[in-house]
Every structure is written in C-alpha cells, then in structure tokens.
Amino acid sequence: MALRKKAVFLMLLICSLQNPSSCAESESNPQSIYGSWNIVANGYHGTMELNDKDSTIQFEAGTEKITDISFNGKNLKFYRNSNYGSKYSQLYTGELSGEAVTGTFTQQNIPGRLFEWSAERINGSEDQATLPICPIGTAGAPNLRDPGIASCAQCRGACGEDCPSDRCDPMKHIVIPITDTSGQQYNCVYNNVVSCLTHQGCRDHDACYDKCADTGESSIFGPCHQKCNSDCIVKWGVAQCNAWADYAGYVGDYWINPDFDGVLLFSYPPELVGPVPQ
C-alpha cells in the first residue's frame, strides 16, 4: 500500500513539473461554472442557467435545454438542444476569464462554420436585474443581415440575391430603448442598416430555398430548389419571378417594373448600450 501511494505521488509530481495546467484541470470543480449568465450568441441576447439538473438557454424565440456540460476550470463545452430538431443543435466551446466566457459555436446543419458567443455571470441575489434582450425582427427592430442559416444567404425576404445594392438603401443606425427587470433603461443600437424592397413572392421563394438548404441540398439546380422556382412561376408568372431575381439589376427594373409590396430592414447584430443615466 505504501508503494502504491508513493507511485501516485511520483506521478502527480512528474505531471506538475511537465504540464502544470493539466494537473490543475484534473483538480477543478465543475460546479464553479454553475449559475446564471447573460449570453450573446451570434448577436442574439439571452440568458443561460447552468446547473447539475436542468440547464437551459433562453432567447426571445423560446427556452432550450443545455446538456453534456464539460468544464475543467478554464475551458467550457456544452450542447444546446434546439426545439426545432437535432440538425439545428449547437456545440458551444469557450474559455473562462474572470466572470466572463468567450468562444465559438457550431451548428450541426452548417458544418465548418463558426459563430461567436460570449457570456457574463449574473452576480448577486435572485432579485438582481437581468439584462434585457434586444429584439430582432420585432417591435420595429431590423432583421439580421446574416441570420446564420444553412444556405449562408443574407437579407432573407429581400427581392434579389442577398442584399442587392440596387434595391437596398443604406439608413442611419436605429436605437430602440429597452428596460431590464428593474426598470433600468438600456438602448439597443442597430448599425449598418439597409432598407430593402420586398414582395410576398420573394419572401416565399427565399423561405423555400432555405428549407432546401436545411435538407442538405446546396445547388440551386437541385430538384428542391427547382421546385421553388416553378412554384413562383405558377403563382406569380415567369416575368415577375425573373425580375425579382434581379439578374439585370437597374436595367431590368426599368423595363419590367416588377411589383413590390413593402420594405424590410436589416442590420448587423444589435449592441446593448447602457445603463442609460436617469
């Protein structure tokens, strides 16, 4: 027994001399990462609860479960299980520094693409105010230029590819006031805003293309994408659908004069600024 204790001691000593950080990681307490956090993931603001039973992450769209939490005292990893199916689930990795975590995450149906995320611990008692969540696409707020979807397309619903310059006008930044749970005001600031022409036919066609990309079809010449094209033509006519595609730019709009039914606003992820002095 004494020999066994000595062997263990020697192993720990060698480990500490060769790689002190790996030894420290084995002694860390996973529960030190538990608690309430304010999180920003790809521009979306929310809250996160990490514990040993029912860990969750909450954004404006709803609450989702967190599983497989791994923490070694410095590096954090967990899975966010999407309410919309496993192909939308995400793997988060990050590094703790003080009371904040920064890192990247991947989404199962968008292999190879990294998204940034960060979180700050909510300290204090249960009655401490929680930071507000900036709206996206609601309450007068713009949609995200890059929504982080499988197709990698931007400005979804705008008529034309991504954010076409001939149909999207730049606008000044937008500021939307918002309050936390204590009534303290903050400002959600939306930068690089564009106002883009849209039509129901364009919105339906983009949504159809995005569903095709979700199934793994990447080519616009694939059967799913071609079905989207034919559906547009059947409902709106070949002239309108070709014009909405914006292949000819300003020239095509001048000669064909396609129909539009409104505008959509898009911006970079919002920045939460505050608290605002009262």
Helices and strands as residue ranges (DSSP letters): H 2-18, H 20-26, G 30-33, E 35-41, E 44-50, E 56-59, E 62-71, E 75-81, G 86-88, E 90-97, E 100-107, E 110-121, E 143-144, E 168-171, E 174-179, E 185-190, E 193-198, H 200-214, H 223-236, H 238-245, H 249-256, E 262-267, E 271-273
